């Protein structure tokens, strides 16, 4: 299967920007996603980017995609305590067909006052 | 987006018993549902893809006789953990696809996730 890697933990101060990084291996991925998971809850889709895009901005969220390096990042501007959660990147598997998502290992973001 | 519920939200059972987890799509008909398992501080691992009216497709390494999936209607899929053991303790999450959304970049198959079910087997 494909591998999607993330750093495990990130700590930032409230008001700062957070940057969560992700590397993937499937060069044929069409969509790459960022999900947020709060404690004891399911996943919430934050944003996605199509593979022919380099950047996508959605309010406080900026997604950057470097397809050559297979590197994806999520930047959260003006990080708030409510942003504390685990963030997963995911890629849509194309080679296997269907709508399977392969998730990264997750990055726990802790926002401190 | 779509609203997905799971029941129960948490369950504690004795080793050897069977546990049924329900996943419901509340506001649309879902032809495809997915079941994931998440161990503490780990990522989601896809267990199976559930298609309404047909047999589920299991991922490699997932025992289909132990994790029974029934997708009897367009709004309900169930996962039954049979003869549960402590190693089956995990967070089980379902998701549904709301069909194809066409974007400027192409077809987007968004998945909507349920809140998860915490299973603890004693």
gemmi code that builds the backbone of each chain (N, CA, C; Angstrom):
import gemmi

chains = {
    "A": [
        ("UNK", (0.811, -1.198, 0.000), (0.000, 0.000, 0.000), (0.843, 1.245, 0.000)),
        ("UNK", (0.194, 2.370, -0.109), (0.902, 3.635, -0.133), (1.179, 4.094, 1.285)),
        ("UNK", (2.258, 4.863, 1.447), (2.632, 5.406, 2.737), (2.405, 6.899, 2.746)),
        ("UNK", (1.846, 7.366, 3.840), (1.629, 8.788, 4.050), (2.165, 9.111, 5.426)),
        ("UNK", (3.163, 9.990, 5.472), (3.863, 10.246, 6.719), (3.633, 11.678, 7.193)),
        ("UNK", (3.531, 11.802, 8.504), (3.392, 13.114, 9.135), (4.216, 13.137, 10.413)),
        ("UNK", (4.611, 14.322, 10.824), (5.226, 14.443, 12.149), (4.131, 14.250, 13.186)),
        ("UNK", (4.488, 13.752, 14.354), (3.485, 13.322, 15.319), (2.892, 14.459, 16.140)),
        ("UNK", (3.672, 15.490, 16.388), (3.220, 16.473, 17.358), (3.727, 17.846, 16.980)),
        ("UNK", (2.867, 18.860, 17.211), (3.240, 20.246, 16.969), (2.608, 21.099, 18.054)),
        ("UNK", (3.405, 21.957, 18.632), (2.909, 22.859, 19.660), (3.136, 24.292, 19.208)),
        ("UNK", (2.101, 25.122, 19.280), (2.222, 26.526, 18.886), (1.518, 27.387, 19.925)),
        ("UNK", (1.835, 28.666, 19.909), (1.147, 29.597, 20.797), (-0.051, 30.203, 20.059)),
        ("UNK", (-1.057, 30.505, 20.834), (-2.267, 31.097, 20.262), (-1.908, 32.370, 19.498)),
        ("UNK", (-2.461, 32.493, 18.307), (-2.198, 33.657, 17.479), (-1.098, 33.442, 16.454)),
        ("UNK", (-0.233, 32.461, 16.710), (0.819, 32.138, 15.743), (0.241, 31.322, 14.595)),
        ("UNK", (1.061, 31.121, 13.575), (0.670, 30.235, 12.475), (1.179, 28.831, 12.755)),
        ("UNK", (0.399, 27.862, 12.326), (0.790, 26.450, 12.444), (1.023, 25.908, 11.046)),
        ("UNK", (2.057, 25.118, 10.897), (2.297, 24.459, 9.617), (2.453, 22.968, 9.872)),
        ("UNK", (1.565, 22.207, 9.294), (1.583, 20.756, 9.444), (1.992, 20.156, 8.106)),
        ("UNK", (2.973, 19.291, 8.137), (3.538, 18.740, 6.914), (3.168, 17.278, 6.713)),
        ("UNK", (3.193, 16.891, 5.448), (2.795, 15.526, 5.075), (3.566, 15.127, 3.832)),
        ("UNK", (4.063, 13.906, 3.810), (4.677, 13.384, 2.590), (3.940, 12.119, 2.182)),
        ("UNK", (3.826, 11.927, 0.893), (3.095, 10.776, 0.382), (3.908, 10.127, -0.716)),
        ("UNK", (3.476, 8.937, -1.121), (4.292, 8.204, -2.092), (3.591, 7.959, -3.422)),
        ("UNK", (2.259, 8.053, -3.432), (1.527, 7.719, -4.672), (1.498, 8.924, -5.595)),
        ("UNK", (2.308, 8.892, -6.625), (2.395, 10.039, -7.516), (1.150, 10.188, -8.389)),
        ("UNK", (0.300, 9.168, -8.385), (-0.904, 9.249, -9.213), (-2.102, 9.776, -8.450)),
        ("UNK", (-1.895, 10.195, -7.212), (-3.012, 10.715, -6.410), (-3.684, 11.884, -7.121)),
        ("UNK", (-4.992, 11.868, -7.126), (-5.722, 12.968, -7.765), (-6.128, 14.025, -6.761)),
        ("UNK", (-6.542, 13.603, -5.597), (-6.929, 14.532, -4.551), (-6.158, 14.249, -3.275)),
        ("UNK", (-5.811, 15.311, -2.595), (-5.179, 15.187, -1.285), (-6.019, 15.994, -0.310)),
        ("UNK", (-6.214, 15.432, 0.862), (-7.168, 15.988, 1.811), (-6.510, 16.296, 3.146)),
        ("UNK", (-7.119, 17.221, 3.863), (-6.777, 17.445, 5.261), (-8.036, 17.270, 6.099)),
        ("UNK", (-7.928, 16.393, 7.106), (-9.028, 16.146, 8.028), (-8.615, 16.560, 9.430)),
        ("UNK", (-9.611, 16.945, 10.219), (-9.397, 17.316, 11.625), (-10.179, 16.352, 12.496)),
        ("UNK", (-9.542, 15.846, 13.547), (-10.225, 14.957, 14.472), (-10.073, 15.496, 15.890)),
        ("UNK", (-11.194, 15.825, 16.484), (-11.185, 16.256, 17.875), (-11.323, 15.033, 18.770)),
        ("UNK", (-10.933, 15.143, 20.038), (-10.910, 13.966, 20.925), (-12.230, 13.206, 20.933)),
        ("UNK", (-12.153, 11.911, 20.717), (-13.334, 11.050, 20.781), (-14.340, 11.264, 19.672)),
        ("UNK", (-13.952, 11.923, 18.620), (-14.900, 12.229, 17.544), (-14.398, 11.695, 16.210)),
        ("UNK", (-15.283, 11.701, 15.234), (-14.898, 11.297, 13.897), (-14.097, 12.380, 13.202)),
        ("UNK", (-13.901, 12.205, 11.928), (-13.084, 13.132, 11.153), (-13.935, 14.158, 10.435)),
        ("UNK", (-13.428, 15.363, 10.419), (-14.096, 16.457, 9.727), (-13.206, 16.906, 8.576)),
        ("UNK", (-13.746, 16.918, 7.372), (-12.973, 17.384, 6.232), (-12.752, 18.884, 6.347)),
        ("UNK", (-11.485, 19.279, 6.335), (-11.160, 20.704, 6.400), (-11.056, 21.304, 5.002)),
        ("UNK", (-10.273, 20.662, 4.173), (-10.032, 21.176, 2.841), (-9.412, 20.082, 1.996)),
        ("UNK", (-9.349, 20.320, 0.712), (-8.730, 19.369, -0.188), (-8.049, 20.150, -1.298)),
        ("UNK", (-7.176, 19.488, -2.008), (-6.502, 20.127, -3.132), (-6.372, 19.112, -4.246)),
        ("UNK", (-6.611, 19.550, -5.433), (-6.467, 18.689, -6.587), (-5.007, 18.661, -6.986)),
        ("UNK", (-4.568, 17.572, -7.557), (-3.139, 17.367, -7.771), (-2.522, 18.301, -8.808)),
        ("UNK", (-3.364, 18.970, -9.612), (-2.767, 19.890, -10.584), (-2.705, 21.320, -10.054)),
        ("UNK", (-2.980, 21.471, -8.772), (-2.893, 22.777, -8.120), (-1.650, 22.832, -7.243)),
        ("UNK", (-1.109, 24.035, -7.078), (0.024, 24.224, -6.180), (-0.412, 24.751, -4.824)),
        ("UNK", (-1.486, 25.501, -4.821), (-1.900, 26.148, -3.596), (-3.418, 26.310, -3.595)),
        ("UNK", (-3.954, 26.241, -2.399), (-5.375, 26.522, -2.218), (-5.549, 27.232, -0.890)),
        ("UNK", (-6.308, 28.317, -0.907), (-6.528, 29.070, 0.325), (-8.009, 29.091, 0.643)),
        ("UNK", (-8.306, 28.862, 1.901), (-9.693, 28.849, 2.351), (-9.721, 29.473, 3.736)),
        ("UNK", (-10.014, 30.741, 3.794), (-10.047, 31.517, 5.041), (-8.707, 31.402, 5.751)),
        ("UNK", (-8.666, 30.812, 6.941), (-7.396, 30.741, 7.664), (-6.488, 29.605, 7.203)),
        ("UNK", (-7.005, 28.785, 6.316), (-6.264, 27.603, 5.893), (-5.595, 27.830, 4.544)),
        ("UNK", (-4.334, 27.444, 4.443), (-3.611, 27.471, 3.171), (-2.978, 26.109, 2.954)),
        ("UNK", (-3.265, 25.506, 1.822), (-2.677, 24.222, 1.481), (-1.656, 24.445, 0.381)),
        ("UNK", (-0.476, 23.902, 0.579), (0.568, 23.953, -0.438), (0.910, 22.541, -0.872)),
        ("UNK", (1.024, 22.355, -2.172), (1.340, 21.042, -2.719), (2.581, 21.143, -3.593)),
        ("UNK", (3.580, 20.352, -3.267), (4.777, 20.213, -4.094), (4.735, 18.797, -4.656)),
        ("UNK", (4.223, 18.704, -5.854), (4.005, 17.379, -6.421), (5.326, 16.682, -6.740)),
        ("UNK", (6.326, 17.467, -7.092), (7.636, 16.890, -7.424), (8.227, 16.174, -6.215)),
        ("UNK", (8.114, 16.814, -5.062), (8.650, 16.226, -3.840), (7.620, 15.399, -3.093)),
        ("UNK", (6.391, 15.352, -3.599), (5.290, 14.632, -2.936), (5.145, 15.133, -1.499)),
        ("UNK", (5.055, 16.434, -1.373), (4.971, 17.072, -0.079), (3.749, 17.977, -0.031)),
        ("UNK", (3.001, 17.823, 1.013), (1.769, 18.580, 1.224), (1.850, 19.268, 2.582)),
        ("UNK", (1.405, 20.499, 2.651), (1.403, 21.176, 3.945), (0.084, 21.905, 4.161)),
        ("UNK", (-0.234, 22.057, 5.434), (-1.427, 22.811, 5.841), (-0.978, 23.909, 6.781)),
        ("UNK", (-1.274, 25.129, 6.401), (-0.941, 26.258, 7.258), (-2.228, 26.820, 7.845)),
        ("UNK", (-2.236, 26.968, 9.153), (-3.376, 27.556, 9.849), (-2.921, 28.908, 10.384)),
        ("UNK", (-3.515, 29.951, 9.866), (-3.159, 31.288, 10.322), (-3.908, 31.627, 11.610)),
        ("UNK", (-3.265, 32.462, 12.459), (-3.922, 32.924, 13.689), (-4.527, 31.729, 14.447)),
        ("UNK", (-3.684, 30.795, 14.793), (-4.151, 29.559, 15.423), (-4.838, 29.846, 16.751)),
        ("UNK", (-5.968, 29.206, 16.954), (-6.768, 29.382, 18.167), (-6.792, 28.088, 18.980)),
        ("UNK", (-7.180, 28.207, 20.246), (-7.226, 27.009, 21.098), (-8.208, 25.977, 20.537)),
        ("UNK", (-9.219, 26.438, 19.856), (-10.169, 25.509, 19.247), (-9.600, 24.725, 18.085)),
        ("UNK", (-8.416, 25.107, 17.654), (-7.759, 24.352, 16.576), (-6.992, 23.152, 17.111)),
        ("UNK", (-6.887, 23.050, 18.431), (-6.198, 21.894, 19.019), (-6.944, 20.625, 18.644)),
        ("UNK", (-6.244, 19.714, 17.991), (-6.864, 18.485, 17.486), (-5.768, 17.663, 16.807)),
        ("UNK", (-6.175, 16.551, 16.250), (-5.260, 15.762, 15.424), (-5.617, 16.015, 13.967)),
        ("UNK", (-4.619, 16.268, 13.170), (-4.828, 16.572, 11.763), (-4.250, 15.441, 10.909)),
        ("UNK", (-5.086, 14.943, 10.032), (-4.670, 13.859, 9.140), (-4.655, 14.357, 7.709)),
        ("UNK", (-3.577, 14.062, 7.002), (-3.633, 14.224, 5.558), (-4.039, 12.864, 4.978)),
        ("UNK", (-4.602, 12.898, 3.812), (-5.050, 11.666, 3.171), (-4.961, 11.831, 1.669)),
        ("UNK", (-4.678, 10.733, 1.012), (-4.657, 10.771, -0.449), (-5.685, 9.782, -0.972)),
        ("UNK", (-6.276, 10.152, -2.079), (-7.255, 9.275, -2.720), (-6.491, 8.323, -3.603)),
        ("UNK", (-6.681, 7.046, -3.349), (-5.955, 6.022, -4.070), (-6.553, 5.852, -5.452)),
        ("UNK", (-5.725, 5.999, -6.438), (-6.201, 5.897, -7.812), (-5.882, 4.530, -8.384)),
        ("UNK", (-4.726, 4.002, -8.071), (-4.276, 2.761, -8.694), (-5.190, 1.600, -8.358)),
        ("UNK", (-5.750, 1.637, -7.155), (-6.628, 0.541, -6.750), (-8.062, 0.756, -7.187)),
        ("UNK", (-8.355, 1.898, -7.744), (-9.726, 2.199, -8.151), (-10.605, 2.569, -6.979)),
        ("UNK", (-11.819, 2.943, -7.247), (-12.756, 3.252, -6.176), (-12.403, 4.523, -5.456)),
        ("UNK", (-12.929, 4.642, -4.220), (-12.774, 5.875, -3.470), (-11.984, 5.667, -2.197)),
        ("UNK", (-11.032, 4.795, -2.184), (-10.272, 4.518, -0.983), (-9.364, 5.668, -0.640)),
        ("UNK", (-9.341, 5.982, 0.638), (-8.440, 7.005, 1.145), (-7.355, 6.341, 1.978)),
        ("UNK", (-6.133, 6.799, 1.795), (-5.020, 6.365, 2.646), (-4.653, 7.536, 3.538)),
        ("UNK", (-4.710, 7.298, 4.835), (-4.494, 8.367, 5.796), (-3.052, 8.383, 6.294)),
        ("UNK", (-2.600, 9.577, 6.616), (-1.321, 9.717, 7.265), (-1.417, 9.322, 8.722)),
        ("UNK", (-0.300, 9.401, 9.384), (-0.202, 8.966, 10.773), (-0.818, 9.969, 11.745)),
        ("UNK", (-1.111, 11.161, 11.261), (-1.753, 12.150, 12.115), (-0.753, 13.018, 12.860)),
        ("UNK", (-1.038, 14.302, 12.944), (-0.233, 15.251, 13.708), (-1.108, 15.861, 14.786)),
        ("UNK", (-0.687, 15.706, 16.020), (-1.446, 16.311, 17.108), (-0.986, 17.748, 17.283)),
        ("UNK", (-1.914, 18.665, 17.113), (-1.619, 20.089, 17.272), (-2.109, 20.544, 18.637)),
        ("UNK", (-1.204, 21.121, 19.386), (-1.562, 21.665, 20.694), (-1.341, 23.169, 20.666)),
        ("UNK", (-2.373, 23.901, 20.962), (-2.304, 25.359, 20.954), (-2.263, 25.841, 22.393)),
        ("UNK", (-1.207, 26.561, 22.714), (-1.025, 27.028, 24.088), (-1.283, 28.521, 24.183)),
        ("UNK", (-1.776, 28.903, 25.343), (-2.087, 30.322, 25.553), (-0.817, 31.136, 25.744)),
    ],
    "B": [
        ("UNK", (-22.726, 19.377, 4.392), (-22.315, 18.009, 4.124), (-23.269, 16.995, 4.716)),
        ("UNK", (-23.016, 15.744, 4.458), (-23.877, 14.673, 4.929), (-23.736, 14.467, 6.434)),
        ("UNK", (-24.806, 14.023, 7.042), (-24.810, 13.746, 8.485), (-24.777, 12.239, 8.680)),
        ("UNK", (-23.792, 11.786, 9.434), (-23.607, 10.357, 9.672), (-23.611, 10.111, 11.178)),
        ("UNK", (-24.378, 9.143, 11.594), (-24.413, 8.818, 13.025), (-23.929, 7.393, 13.243)),
        ("UNK", (-23.454, 7.123, 14.432), (-23.051, 5.785, 14.825), (-23.655, 5.479, 16.186)),
        ("UNK", (-23.997, 4.211, 16.339), (-24.560, 3.780, 17.615), (-24.069, 2.382, 17.928)),
        ("UNK", (-23.593, 2.108, 19.146), (-23.480, 3.082, 20.239), (-22.225, 3.942, 20.078)),
        ("UNK", (-22.100, 4.952, 20.900), (-20.901, 5.776, 20.853), (-19.759, 5.104, 21.609)),
        ("UNK", (-20.117, 4.304, 22.591), (-19.091, 3.521, 23.277), (-19.733, 2.260, 23.848)),
        ("UNK", (-18.956, 1.208, 23.924), (-19.471, -0.058, 24.433), (-18.344, -0.807, 25.113)),
        ("UNK", (-18.694, -1.405, 26.238), (-17.772, -2.269, 26.970), (-18.398, -3.647, 27.019)),
        ("UNK", (-17.650, -4.658, 26.639), (-18.204, -5.998, 26.629), (-17.182, -6.990, 27.153)),
        ("UNK", (-17.678, -8.177, 27.468), (-16.800, -9.236, 27.946), (-16.199, -9.986, 26.768)),
        ("UNK", (-15.043, -10.536, 26.978), (-14.383, -11.314, 25.949), (-15.264, -12.493, 25.536)),
        ("UNK", (-15.364, -12.710, 24.233), (-16.153, -13.814, 23.728), (-17.542, -13.429, 23.258)),
        ("UNK", (-17.979, -12.246, 23.611), (-19.310, -11.799, 23.171), (-19.198, -11.101, 21.824)),
        ("UNK", (-20.357, -10.888, 21.202), (-20.405, -10.185, 19.919), (-21.006, -8.800, 20.108)),
        ("UNK", (-20.508, -7.872, 19.347), (-20.960, -6.489, 19.453), (-21.342, -5.972, 18.070)),
        ("UNK", (-22.512, -5.341, 17.990), (-22.959, -4.774, 16.715), (-22.877, -3.261, 16.785)),
        ("UNK", (-22.278, -2.681, 15.766), (-22.164, -1.218, 15.660), (-22.936, -0.779, 14.425)),
        ("UNK", (-23.763, 0.238, 14.591), (-24.563, 0.740, 13.482), (-24.000, 2.043, 12.940)),
        ("UNK", (-24.090, 2.184, 11.640), (-23.709, 3.420, 10.972), (-24.886, 3.856, 10.115)),
        ("UNK", (-25.374, 5.044, 10.370), (-26.542, 5.540, 9.645), (-26.238, 6.831, 8.900)),
        ("UNK", (-26.688, 6.870, 7.663), (-26.637, 8.094, 6.878), (-27.994, 8.766, 7.038)),
        ("UNK", (-28.018, 9.929, 7.654), (-29.293, 10.500, 8.095), (-30.018, 11.317, 7.029)),
        ("UNK", (-29.297, 11.876, 6.093), (-29.977, 12.804, 5.200), (-29.763, 12.518, 3.721)),
        ("UNK", (-29.213, 11.356, 3.398), (-29.113, 10.976, 1.994), (-28.890, 9.482, 1.896)),
        ("UNK", (-29.030, 8.972, 0.699), (-28.877, 7.542, 0.490), (-27.435, 7.242, 0.085)),
        ("UNK", (-26.814, 6.374, 0.851), (-25.402, 6.068, 0.641), (-25.255, 4.677, 0.058)),
        ("UNK", (-24.782, 4.615, -1.160), (-24.577, 3.302, -1.751), (-23.302, 2.655, -1.234)),
        ("UNK", (-22.375, 3.479, -0.793), (-21.098, 2.950, -0.317), (-20.772, 3.520, 1.051)),
        ("UNK", (-20.413, 2.626, 1.955), (-19.962, 3.033, 3.286), (-18.632, 2.349, 3.564)),
        ("UNK", (-17.819, 2.994, 4.355), (-16.510, 2.452, 4.700), (-16.425, 2.258, 6.215)),
        ("UNK", (-15.716, 1.212, 6.607), (-15.460, 0.980, 8.033), (-13.960, 1.058, 8.280)),
        ("UNK", (-13.608, 1.869, 9.285), (-12.216, 2.060, 9.668), (-12.033, 1.658, 11.123)),
        ("UNK", (-10.786, 1.340, 11.427), (-10.416, 1.070, 12.810), (-9.240, 1.985, 13.153)),
        ("UNK", (-9.286, 2.533, 14.345), (-8.228, 3.433, 14.766), (-7.763, 3.045, 16.157)),
        ("UNK", (-6.486, 2.653, 16.256), (-5.911, 2.360, 17.553), (-5.376, 3.658, 18.149)),
        ("UNK", (-5.219, 3.676, 19.477), (-4.781, 4.915, 20.130), (-3.528, 5.497, 19.504)),
        ("UNK", (-3.593, 6.785, 19.241), (-2.475, 7.538, 18.691), (-1.996, 6.980, 17.348)),
        ("UNK", (-2.896, 6.349, 16.630), (-2.548, 5.854, 15.300), (-3.555, 6.362, 14.278)),
        ("UNK", (-3.234, 6.104, 13.046), (-4.095, 6.579, 11.965), (-5.270, 5.642, 11.756)),
        ("UNK", (-6.142, 6.040, 10.876), (-7.282, 5.199, 10.521), (-6.830, 4.139, 9.536)),
        ("UNK", (-7.260, 2.927, 9.779), (-6.964, 1.839, 8.861), (-8.275, 1.346, 8.279)),
        ("UNK", (-8.369, 1.350, 6.969), (-9.580, 0.885, 6.315), (-9.728, -0.612, 6.529)),
        ("UNK", (-10.901, -1.007, 7.011), (-11.174, -2.424, 7.222), (-11.915, -3.013, 6.025)),
        ("UNK", (-12.940, -2.302, 5.581), (-13.773, -2.858, 4.520), (-14.595, -1.765, 3.869)),
        ("UNK", (-14.996, -2.053, 2.661), (-15.905, -1.191, 1.907), (-17.232, -1.913, 1.800)),
        ("UNK", (-18.274, -1.220, 2.217), (-19.594, -1.829, 2.284), (-20.483, -1.246, 1.185)),
        ("UNK", (-20.987, -2.112, 0.333), (-21.867, -1.674, -0.740), (-23.272, -2.207, -0.511)),
        ("UNK", (-24.243, -1.339, -0.658), (-25.629, -1.717, -0.412), (-26.052, -2.865, -1.312)),
        ("UNK", (-26.583, -3.903, -0.698), (-27.115, -5.028, -1.452), (-26.093, -6.038, -1.923)),
        ("UNK", (-24.845, -5.851, -1.572), (-23.834, -6.831, -1.988), (-22.855, -7.078, -0.844)),
        ("UNK", (-21.986, -8.050, -1.047), (-21.036, -8.395, -0.004), (-19.974, -7.298, 0.135)),
        ("UNK", (-19.508, -7.144, 1.348), (-18.476, -6.142, 1.598), (-17.134, -6.610, 1.044)),
        ("UNK", (-16.312, -5.644, 0.717), (-14.944, -5.925, 0.262), (-13.992, -5.629, 1.405)),
        ("UNK", (-13.286, -6.651, 1.845), (-12.415, -6.508, 3.004), (-10.975, -6.231, 2.572)),
        ("UNK", (-10.309, -5.449, 3.382), (-8.895, -5.178, 3.142), (-8.063, -6.390, 3.568)),
        ("UNK", (-6.885, -6.447, 3.012), (-5.993, -7.559, 3.323), (-5.705, -7.587, 4.823)),
        ("UNK", (-5.810, -8.774, 5.396), (-5.518, -8.932, 6.806), (-6.722, -8.775, 7.711)),
        ("UNK", (-7.860, -8.388, 7.185), (-9.072, -8.238, 7.989), (-9.923, -9.489, 7.820)),
        ("UNK", (-10.250, -10.137, 8.934), (-11.002, -11.390, 8.878), (-12.480, -11.105, 8.647)),
        ("UNK", (-12.990, -11.546, 7.527), (-14.383, -11.264, 7.205), (-15.353, -12.034, 8.081)),
        ("UNK", (-14.924, -13.172, 8.619), (-15.809, -13.939, 9.490), (-15.846, -13.367, 10.895)),
        ("UNK", (-14.865, -12.555, 11.223), (-14.844, -11.955, 12.549), (-15.540, -10.591, 12.531)),
        ("UNK", (-15.370, -9.871, 11.462), (-15.968, -8.550, 11.335), (-17.041, -8.624, 10.242)),
        ("UNK", (-18.260, -8.906, 10.682), (-19.365, -9.092, 9.749), (-19.986, -7.750, 9.399)),
        ("UNK", (-20.105, -7.505, 8.115), (-20.666, -6.238, 7.663), (-21.932, -6.513, 6.864)),
        ("UNK", (-22.982, -5.790, 7.221), (-24.262, -5.908, 6.539), (-24.726, -4.522, 6.121)),
        ("UNK", (-24.895, -4.314, 4.849), (-25.350, -3.022, 4.329), (-26.707, -3.265, 3.684)),
        ("UNK", (-27.710, -3.401, 4.539), (-29.017, -3.867, 4.086), (-29.855, -2.789, 3.421)),
        ("UNK", (-29.559, -1.539, 3.718), (-30.336, -0.462, 3.115), (-29.402, 0.684, 2.752)),
        ("UNK", (-29.946, 1.663, 2.076), (-29.128, 2.786, 1.622), (-28.793, 3.749, 2.754)),
        ("UNK", (-29.349, 3.503, 3.929), (-29.063, 4.409, 5.040), (-28.451, 3.709, 6.246)),
        ("UNK", (-28.232, 2.418, 6.153), (-27.737, 1.696, 7.323), (-26.729, 0.627, 6.936)),
        ("UNK", (-25.593, 0.659, 7.625), (-24.618, -0.419, 7.537), (-24.263, -0.817, 8.956)),
        ("UNK", (-24.097, -2.116, 9.182), (-23.729, -2.572, 10.520), (-22.430, -3.357, 10.468)),
        ("UNK", (-21.654, -3.200, 11.512), (-20.425, -3.960, 11.700), (-20.584, -4.762, 12.978)),
        ("UNK", (-20.484, -6.070, 12.870), (-20.576, -6.926, 14.045), (-19.209, -7.545, 14.313)),
        ("UNK", (-18.690, -7.267, 15.496), (-17.443, -7.874, 15.924), (-17.812, -9.157, 16.662)),
        ("UNK", (-17.521, -10.292, 16.062), (-17.919, -11.559, 16.652), (-16.823, -12.096, 17.570)),
        ("UNK", (-17.261, -12.733, 18.649), (-16.327, -13.311, 19.609), (-15.184, -12.326, 19.896)),
        ("UNK", (-15.572, -11.180, 20.408), (-14.606, -10.106, 20.617), (-13.561, -10.487, 21.664)),
        ("UNK", (-12.354, -10.020, 21.437), (-11.258, -10.231, 22.373), (-10.619, -8.888, 22.687)),
        ("UNK", (-9.842, -8.817, 23.761), (-9.249, -7.528, 24.148), (-8.477, -6.841, 23.032)),
        ("UNK", (-7.857, -7.608, 22.145), (-7.103, -6.987, 21.046), (-8.001, -6.320, 20.017)),
        ("UNK", (-9.309, -6.580, 20.101), (-10.271, -5.915, 19.209), (-10.674, -4.547, 19.751)),
        ("UNK", (-10.253, -4.229, 20.956), (-10.560, -2.923, 21.536), (-9.967, -1.837, 20.654)),
        ("UNK", (-10.817, -0.927, 20.233), (-10.367, 0.096, 19.289), (-11.478, 1.120, 19.114)),
        ("UNK", (-11.191, 2.105, 18.300), (-12.179, 3.110, 17.917), (-12.596, 2.786, 16.487)),
        ("UNK", (-13.868, 2.497, 16.291), (-14.361, 2.104, 14.975), (-15.143, 3.274, 14.376)),
        ("UNK", (-14.759, 3.644, 13.175), (-15.364, 4.807, 12.518), (-15.906, 4.393, 11.156)),
        ("UNK", (-17.105, 4.846, 10.843), (-17.642, 4.596, 9.508), (-17.647, 5.907, 8.722)),
        ("UNK", (-17.679, 5.779, 7.435), (-17.829, 6.955, 6.581), (-18.711, 6.585, 5.402)),
        ("UNK", (-19.290, 7.590, 4.785), (-20.133, 7.368, 3.625), (-19.701, 8.305, 2.512)),
        ("UNK", (-19.963, 7.897, 1.310), (-19.723, 8.792, 0.185), (-21.061, 9.284, -0.319)),
        ("UNK", (-21.087, 10.557, -0.621), (-22.327, 11.186, -1.069), (-22.352, 11.277, -2.582)),
        ("UNK", (-21.791, 10.287, -3.228), (-21.785, 10.330, -4.684), (-20.670, 11.224, -5.192)),
        ("UNK", (-20.749, 11.621, -6.430), (-19.695, 12.392, -7.081), (-20.062, 13.868, -7.128)),
        ("UNK", (-19.141, 14.700, -6.654), (-19.301, 16.144, -6.777), (-18.313, 16.614, -7.828)),
        ("UNK", (-18.803, 17.269, -8.853), (-17.918, 17.702, -9.933), (-17.364, 19.081, -9.625)),
        ("UNK", (-16.048, 19.157, -9.554), (-15.381, 20.428, -9.302), (-14.617, 20.843, -10.554)),
        ("UNK", (-14.022, 22.013, -10.495), (-13.253, 22.480, -11.648), (-12.045, 21.582, -11.900)),
        ("UNK", (-11.640, 20.850, -10.855), (-10.491, 19.972, -11.015), (-10.853, 18.561, -11.418)),
        ("UNK", (-12.121, 18.252, -11.389), (-12.533, 16.900, -11.734), (-13.502, 16.345, -10.703)),
        ("UNK", (-13.769, 15.046, -10.746), (-14.737, 14.452, -9.807), (-14.151, 14.341, -8.403)),
        ("UNK", (-14.922, 14.747, -7.438), (-14.508, 14.688, -6.046), (-15.452, 13.762, -5.302)),
        ("UNK", (-14.904, 12.708, -4.735), (-15.716, 11.766, -3.961), (-15.450, 12.028, -2.490)),
        ("UNK", (-16.248, 12.896, -1.917), (-15.998, 13.264, -0.535), (-16.563, 12.205, 0.394)),
        ("UNK", (-15.828, 11.918, 1.460), (-16.304, 10.992, 2.480), (-16.703, 11.790, 3.714)),
        ("UNK", (-17.834, 11.419, 4.278), (-18.311, 12.032, 5.516), (-18.254, 10.983, 6.617)),
        ("UNK", (-17.681, 11.375, 7.733), (-17.381, 10.420, 8.783), (-18.382, 10.485, 9.926)),
        ("UNK", (-18.646, 9.316, 10.492), (-19.429, 9.253, 11.708), (-18.582, 9.640, 12.903)),
        ("UNK", (-19.198, 9.795, 14.080), (-18.468, 10.229, 15.278), (-17.628, 9.131, 15.904)),
        ("UNK", (-17.795, 7.894, 15.441), (-16.980, 6.811, 15.970), (-17.633, 6.069, 17.114)),
        ("UNK", (-17.194, 4.835, 17.303), (-17.644, 3.979, 18.413), (-16.413, 3.444, 19.128)),
        ("UNK", (-16.353, 3.706, 20.416), (-15.231, 3.210, 21.220), (-15.605, 1.844, 21.776)),
        ("UNK", (-14.891, 0.807, 21.359), (-15.142, -0.553, 21.845), (-14.025, -0.946, 22.799)),
        ("UNK", (-14.426, -1.372, 23.986), (-13.485, -1.901, 24.971), (-13.908, -3.319, 25.323)),
        ("UNK", (-13.015, -4.258, 25.110), (-13.309, -5.656, 25.409), (-12.500, -6.062, 26.637)),
        ("UNK", (-13.211, -6.513, 27.648), (-12.534, -6.851, 28.908), (-12.048, -8.296, 28.928)),
    ],
}
model = gemmi.Model(1)
for chain_id, residues in chains.items():
    chain = gemmi.Chain(chain_id)
    for i, (resn, *xyz) in enumerate(residues, 1):
        res = gemmi.Residue()
        res.name, res.seqid = resn, gemmi.SeqId(i, " ")
        for name, pos in zip(("N", "CA", "C"), xyz):
            atom = gemmi.Atom()
            atom.name, atom.element = name, gemmi.Element(name[0])
            atom.pos, atom.b_iso = gemmi.Position(*pos), 0.0
            res.add_atom(atom)
        chain.add_residue(res)
    model.add_chain(chain)
structure = gemmi.Structure()
structure.add_model(model)
structure.setup_entities()
